[in-house]
Amino acid sequence: MKNEVVRAADLRDQVYEGLRRRIVEGKIRAGDKLTEVQVAEEFGVSRTPAREALVMLTQSGLIQGVGRSFQLPQFDSTDIRAIFEVRRLLEPYALRSIIANTPDSVLRTACPRMRTLIEGQKTFKGYVRAHTEYRETMFDLLDNKRLRKVIHDFNEQVQFIRLTTLVEKEARENSQSGNLRLIASIEARDADAAGEEIIALLDLSEGLALERIQQG
């Protein structure tokens, strides 16, 4: 069944958004190949907007060219360590900024919503989807728009890690408990505790990602 697009809008952007959403939701997996012809047929458009959308996804870091096709980036252990090094620099700082600058009234709304997202899903797909929305909700609290965009874009680029590290129930339970502690720290405006919790969560995720790579 072909995806529906609205002809009045920019076809390239619609195809881009449709593919981006499928990548973030894990519907496109490692090893899946995308081609101009395949994407054009699937979305019912010509090859030009399909090609332009694939180029945009490449520029966003969500896919990479492999011969005449495209697929999700293939990261090794060096890439994983570099990714988490960047996250350890960005995310604790972002949380301190959120805690220092977000009005009480906003936190009173955002924290219960984040808690509901994290608590409400038990299945793998449900939890990954909820976790993604939870992180968007949390970092949308940043008043620094540039930092918010960097974290958002980087978060989408490494979504594949979440799709591999949260498969096991124990990993989801550890993620859930850690994120609930993080939300409580934000709610209490305890920047030191929030920093410790996010580092612990990053350590957990990095360890699982490296383990997956070693397993092949």
KOLGU-816611 format. One record per atom (N, C-alpha, C): x, y, z. Coordinates in steps of 0.02 Angstrom, whole numbers, padded with zeros to 5 digits, always signed. Atoms other than C-alpha are relative to their C-alpha. Example, Ala and Ser with C-alpha at 12.3 -4.5 7.8 and 13.67 -1.06 7.14 Angstrom:
+00045-00059+00000
+00615-00225+00390
+00045+00060+00000
-00042-00059-00003
+00684-00053+00357
-00039+00055+00037
***
This chain:
+00042-00060+00000
+00000+00000+00000
+00044+00062+00000
-00041-00060+00006
+00073+00168-00052
-00018+00051+00054
+00012-00055-00047
+00094+00313+00069
-00034+00057-00036
+00036-00056+00028
-00022+00458+00039
+00039+00065+00009
-00030-00066-00006
+00049+00631+00003
-00049+00053-00025
+00043-00056+00020
-00036+00800-00015
+00034+00038-00055
-00033-00029+00059
+00002+00868-00188
+00014+00074+00008
-00009-00073-00006
-00013+01050-00134
+00065+00017+00036
-00060-00014-00038
+00139+01037-00021
+00062-00023-00039
-00063+00018+00032
+00322+01013-00066
+00009-00075+00005
-00005+00073+00001
+00338+00831-00118
+00065-00024+00032
-00064+00019-00029
+00521+00823-00071
-00004+00000+00076
+00004-00005-00073
+00484+00880+00107
-00046-00053+00029
+00045+00052-00024
+00339+00759+00123
+00033-00069+00000
-00036+00064+00002
+00445+00611+00068
+00053-00002+00054
-00051-00004-00053
+00585+00669+00183
-00030-00014+00068
+00031+00008-00066
+00468+00680+00332
-00026-00071+00009
+00025+00069-00005
+00388+00512+00292
+00056-00049+00014
-00057+00045-00012
+00557+00425+00284
+00032+00013+00068
-00029-00017-00065
+00624+00519+00435
-00040-00032+00057
+00043+00029-00051
+00475+00463+00538
+00009-00076+00004
-00009+00073+00000
+00499+00282+00485
+00067-00019+00031
-00066+00013-00030
+00684+00290+00533
-00003+00007+00075
+00003-00013-00072
+00649+00365+00704
-00042-00052+00036
+00044+00049-00031
+00511+00239+00738
+00027-00072-00007
-00030+00066+00006
+00625+00094+00692
-00031-00043-00055
+00030+00039+00053
+00526+00041+00539
+00049-00014-00057
-00056+00013+00045
+00685+00053+00435
+00057-00025+00044
-00049+00033-00043
+00816-00064+00508
+00069+00001-00033
-00069+00006+00025
+01004-00084+00491
+00001-00053-00055
-00005+00046+00057
+01041-00165+00323
-00054+00010-00052
+00052-00015+00049
+00878-00108+00241
+00028+00050-00051
-00026-00044+00052
+00919-00026+00074
-00056+00042-00030
+00047-00047+00031
+00831+00126+00003
+00029+00023-00067
-00022-00025+00065
+00841+00174-00181
-00050+00053-00024
+00044-00051+00028
+00770+00319-00281
-00063-00030-00029
+00057+00032+00033
+00659+00203-00381
-00049-00027+00051
+00042+00030-00052
+00594+00111-00229
-00040+00054+00038
+00033-00054-00038
+00556+00272-00132
-00051+00036-00043
+00047-00034+00045
+00475+00355-00284
-00064-00042-00008
+00059+00043+00009
+00360+00205-00310
-00041-00004+00063
+00036+00008-00063
+00316+00188-00127
-00041+00062+00017
+00035-00062-00017
+00267+00371-00108
-00041+00028-00058
+00040-00022+00057
+00190+00388-00281
+00023+00066-00028
-00027-00062+00027
+00306+00528-00338
+00053-00017-00053
-00053+00012+00049
+00438+00551-00473
+00066-00011+00036
-00065+00014-00031
+00621+00510-00443
+00034+00063+00027
-00034-00061-00022
+00670+00692-00421
-00013+00016+00074
+00010-00012-00071
+00584+00725-00253
+00025-00058+00044
-00027+00058-00038
+00633+00548-00198
+00075+00008+00010
-00072-00009-00004
+00815+00584-00237
+00017+00058+00048
-00013-00058-00042
+00809+00755-00153
-00012-00016+00074
+00014+00019-00070
+00731+00681+00004
+00055-00044+00027
-00054+00043-00022
+00866+00548+00013
+00064+00040+00013
-00058-00044-00011
+01000+00682-00004
-00008+00038+00066
+00013-00036-00063
+00919+00781+00137
+00011-00045+00061
-00010+00048-00055
+00918+00627+00248
+00074-00014+00011
-00072+00010-00005
+01102+00600+00209
+00033+00059+00035
-00028-00061-00030
+01142+00780+00255
-00018+00005+00074
+00021+00000-00070
+01045+00757+00418
+00036-00054+00041
-00036+00053-00035
+01153+00606+00461
-00043-00061+00016
+00045+00056-00015
+01005+00486+00463
+00013-00061-00043
-00019+00055+00044
+01065+00380+00316
+00067+00015-00031
-00062-00011+00036
+01222+00356+00215
-00004-00036-00067
-00001+00031+00066
+01255+00315+00033
+00044-00061+00000
-00038+00063+00009
+01312+00138-00007
-00010-00021-00072
+00009+00013+00071
+01342+00119-00192
-00056+00044-00028
+00056-00037+00028
+01180+00168-00278
-00061+00000+00045
+00056+00001-00048
+01072+00143-00125
+00020+00036+00064
-00012-00033-00063
+01058+00213+00050
-00023-00046+00057
+00021+00039-00058
+01047+00134+00222
+00020+00037+00064
-00017-00031-00063
+01062+00175+00406
+00076-00001+00010
-00072-00001-00012
+01237+00225+00463
+00024-00063+00036
-00031+00058-00033
+01350+00081+00513
+00054+00025+00048
-00046-00026-00050
+01438+00129+00675
+00039-00056+00033
-00040+00048-00037
+01582+00037+00756
+00010+00025+00072
-00009-00017-00070
+01641+00044+00937
+00030+00070+00009
-00030-00067-00003
+01745+00201+00903
-00054+00053-00009
+00056-00046+00011
+01590+00289+00835
-00044+00005+00062
+00044+00001-00059
+01487+00236+00986
+00031+00041+00056
-00034-00037-00054
+01616+00303+01109
+00000+00075-00015
+00000-00071+00019
+01626+00468+01012
-00069+00030+00010
+00069-00024-00009
+01436+00485+01011
-00015+00014+00073
+00016-00009-00071
+01423+00462+01198
+00045+00052+00033
-00041-00054-00025
+01568+00579+01230
-00035+00067-00012
+00036-00062+00016
+01469+00716+01142
-00061+00007+00044
+00061-00003-00041
+01311+00671+01237
+00016+00018+00072
-00019-00015-00070
+01402+00679+01404
+00018+00074+00008
-00015-00071-00002
+01458+00855+01360
-00063+00043-00004
+00059-00041+00014
+01289+00918+01300
-00057-00008+00052
+00062+00011-00036
+01153+00837+01404
+00001+00021+00074
-00001-00027-00069
+01209+00873+01585
-00004+00076+00001
+00004-00073+00003
+01235+01055+01536
-00071+00022-00016
+00069-00018+00019
+01064+01061+01453
-00047-00008+00059
+00044+00011-00058
+00981+00989+01609
+00010+00055+00052
-00012-00055-00048
+01065+01120+01720
-00035+00063-00024
+00033-00059+00028
+00999+01254+01604
-00076-00005+00009
+00072+00010-00009
+00824+01180+01608
-00021+00012+00072
+00017-00007-00071
+00824+01170+01798
+00007+00072+00023
-00012-00069-00022
+00891+01347+01817
-00050+00049-00030
+00037-00052+00036
+00780+01434+01690
-00074-00015-00013
+00070+00017+00015
+00613+01341+01674
-00045+00023+00057
+00047-00023-00053
+00469+01425+01769
-00033-00059+00035
+00033+00052-00039
+00386+01323+01907
-00063-00025-00034
+00064+00019+00030
+00221+01326+01815
+00010-00048-00059
-00015+00044+00058
+00300+01244+01661
+00022-00068+00025
-00023+00064-00027
+00388+01110+01763
-00057-00040+00030
+00057+00035-00030
+00226+01069+01854
-00042-00035-00053
+00035+00032+00055
+00151+01026+01685
+00043-00053-00034
-00044+00044+00040
+00301+00947+01599
+00021-00063+00037
-00025+00058-00036
+00363+00832+01737
-00051-00056+00006
+00050+00054-00001
+00199+00736+01762
-00010-00031-00069
+00008+00028+00067
+00184+00718+01574
+00058-00047-00017
-00058+00043+00013
+00361+00648+01561
-00005-00064+00040
+00007+00059-00043
+00327+00530+01706
-00052-00048-00029
+00053+00042+00030
+00167+00467+01623
+00026-00036-00062
-00028+00032+00060
+00260+00434+01460
+00045-00058+00019
-00048+00051-00018
+00398+00334+01545
-00034-00059+00035
+00034+00053-00038
+00281+00236+01659
-00051-00038-00042
+00060+00026+00032
+00145+00203+01532
+00010-00056-00050
-00010+00049+00053
+00228+00082+01410
+00044-00057+00024
-00037+00059-00020
+00290-00095+01440
+00031-00038-00059
-00026+00036+00057
+00317-00164+01265
+00060+00037-00030
-00059-00030+00029
+00476-00132+01167
-00018+00059-00045
+00017-00053+00046
+00398-00030+01027
-00034+00058+00036
+00035-00053-00037
+00284+00064+01147
+00047+00041+00042
-00047-00037-00043
+00426+00108+01264
+00048+00043-00041
-00045-00040+00042
+00543+00165+01125
-00036+00062-00025
+00038-00058+00024
+00406+00277+01055
-00011+00050+00057
+00012-00044-00057
+00365+00346+01228
+00065+00034+00023
-00065-00027-00021
+00549+00369+01270
+00022+00057-00045
-00017-00052+00048
+00576+00469+01111
-00040+00064+00014
+00043-00058-00015
+00428+00583+01152
+00020+00032+00067
-00022-00025-00065
+00488+00599+01332
+00061+00044-00006
-00061-00040+00008
+00660+00660+01279
-00014+00064-00038
+00019-00061+00036
+00583+00783+01157
-00034+00049+00048
+00034-00042-00049
+00471+00849+01296
+00050+00032+00048
-00049-00025-00048
+00618+00867+01415
+00044+00054-00031
-00047-00048+00029
+00739+00955+01298
-00035+00058-00036
+00038-00058+00025
+00602+01064+01224
-00006+00054+00053
+00002-00050-00053
+00609+01152+01393
+00059+00048-00004
-00057-00045+00007
+00776+01228+01344
-00020+00066-00031
+00014-00065+00031
+00766+01413+01311
+00053+00019-00053
-00051-00010+00051
+00925+01405+01205
-00021-00040-00062
+00028+00033+00059
+00850+01366+01034
+00054-00038-00039
-00053+00032+00038
+01017+01323+00954
+00021-00066+00034
-00017+00060-00037
+01063+01199+01090
-00055-00052-00006
+00057+00045+00006
+00889+01125+01081
+00000-00035-00068
-00002+00030+00067
+00907+01097+00893
+00057-00049-00006
-00057+00045+00004
+01080+01019+00910
-00017-00067+00034
+00017+00061-00036
+01016+00895+01040
-00054-00039-00037
+00054+00033+00037
+00859+00858+00939
+00027-00036-00061
-00027+00030+00061
+00955+00827+00777
+00045-00059+00017
-00046+00053-00020
+01088+00723+00865
-00040-00060+00026
+00042+00052-00028
+00953+00624+00955
-00030-00044-00055
+00028+00038+00055
+00874+00573+00790
+00053-00041-00035
-00054+00036+00034
+01041+00524+00715
+00019-00065+00036
-00020+00059-00038
+01074+00400+00856
-00060-00041+00026
+00060+00037-00021
+00897+00333+00871
+00010-00075-00007
-00011+00072+00010
+00960+00165+00806
+00029-00032+00063
-00028+00028-00061
+01055+00144+00970
-00056-00019+00048
+00056+00013-00044
+00894+00155+01068
-00039-00062-00024
+00036+00056+00028
+00816+00028+00952
+00035-00066+00011
-00037+00062-00013
+00954-00097+00989
+00011-00012+00074
-00016+00008-00071
+00986-00064+01174
-00061-00012+00043
+00060+00007-00042
+00806-00068+01235
-00042-00061-00018
+00037+00060+00020
+00756-00234+01158
-00015-00044+00060
+00009+00043-00058
+00781-00330+01320
-00041+00034+00055
+00044-00026-00052
+00653-00309+01459
+00040+00031+00057
-00040-00026-00056
+00788-00284+01592
+00029+00069-00017
-00027-00064+00021
+00865-00142+01492
-00054+00054+00004
+00055-00049-00003
+00695-00056+01477
-00017+00017+00073
+00014-00013-00071
+00665-00076+01664
+00053+00044+00031
-00054-00043-00026
+00835+00000+01705
-00006+00071-00028
+00011-00065+00030
+00801+00141+01583
-00058+00036+00033
+00059-00029-00030
+00630+00170+01657
+00015+00027+00070
-00013-00022-00068
+00690+00178+01838
+00049+00059+00001
-00047-00055+00003
+00837+00290+01793
-00032+00065-00023
+00033-00060+00025
+00729+00410+01695
-00051+00028+00049
+00046-00024-00052
+00600+00418+01834
+00039+00038+00054
-00042-00037-00048
+00740+00469+01953
+00022+00067-00029
-00020-00062+00033
+00797+00598+01826
-00057+00051+00002
+00057-00045-00002
+00622+00672+01816
-00010+00028+00070
+00007-00023-00069
+00613+00680+02006
+00053+00053+00017
-00053-00049-00012
+00779+00774+02008
-00016+00067-00033
+00020-00062+00034
+00715+00899+01881
-00055+00035+00039
+00056-00026-00038
+00555+00920+01980
+00023+00034+00064
-00026-00028-00062
+00656+00953+02138
+00052+00055-00013
-00050-00050+00020
+00772+01071+02042
+00068-00016+00031
-00065+00024-00026
+00922+00968+02098
+00045-00014-00060
-00041+00005+00060
+01047+00999+01957
+00054-00053+00008
-00053+00050-00011
+01184+00891+02035
-00027-00071-00008
+00030+00066+00006
+01069+00741+02051
-00020-00015-00072
+00020+00010+00070
+01001+00766+01875
+00061-00016-00043
-00061+00014+00037
+01179+00770+01808
+00024-00070+00011
-00021+00068-00016
+01222+00609+01897
-00045-00052-00033
+00047+00048+00029
+01065+00523+01834
+00008-00005-00076
-00007+00004+00073
+01090+00571+01652
+00066-00034-00019
-00063+00034+00013
+01272+00514+01658
-00007-00075+00010
+00011+00071-00012
+01218+00348+01733
-00040-00032-00057
+00040+00026+00056
+01089+00326+01595
+00042-00005-00064
-00044+00002+00059
+01218+00368+01461
+00050-00057+00006
-00046+00056-00011
+01340+00244+01538
-00035-00066-00015
+00039+00061+00012
+01205+00110+01534
-00010-00011-00074
+00014+00006+00072
+01159+00145+01353
+00063-00014-00040
-00063+00012+00036
+01340+00152+01294
+00023-00072+00010
-00022+00069-00014
+01381-00013+01380
-00040-00050-00040
+00042+00046+00038
+01233-00099+01298
+00014+00004-00075
-00015-00009+00071
+01274-00025+01127
+00066-00034-00019
-00065+00031+00013
+01455-00083+01137
-00007-00077+00003
+00011+00072-00006
+01396-00255+01192
-00032-00028-00062
+00034+00021+00062
+01282-00267+01040
+00049-00005-00057
-00049+00001+00055
+01426-00224+00924
+00047-00060+00007
-00044+00057-00012
+01538-00355+01004
-00033-00066-00017
+00037+00060+00016
+01401-00484+00981
-00010-00009-00075
+00008+00001+00073
+01392-00438+00797
-00072+00001-00020
***
